[in-house]
Amino acid sequence: MCMAKMLAKWLNRRYLVMAKHYGTKKFGFDEVSKFLKRNFNDSDQIVSLVLSEFKKAGWINIEIDPEDSRKRIYSLVMMYNDVALNELVVEVDEEKK
């Protein structure tokens, strides 16, 4: 298993908000696209970039959808415990204001 790498600040913000929302639950591209559009106004292209950067950094797990091999199922690698995550999400929310 490789060590996770640090993310750029804009990617880290998205990771934190996603980790708070999804935890270790699995999600698809359409679901996360709607979520990131609602929270950060990200386009589908940006969502693809976010997921790609998470993969390169080791911050996300990716599986092939057993019902449709063209689709992927994602789950976050949890980098923070619940207390730290809550504190960091509060900071991100304050920055967005």
Summary of the structure (lengths in Angstrom):
residues: 97
radius of gyration: 13.1
end to end distance: 37.8
largest distance: 40.6
contacts: 245
relative contact order: 0.21
helix: 57%
strand: 18%
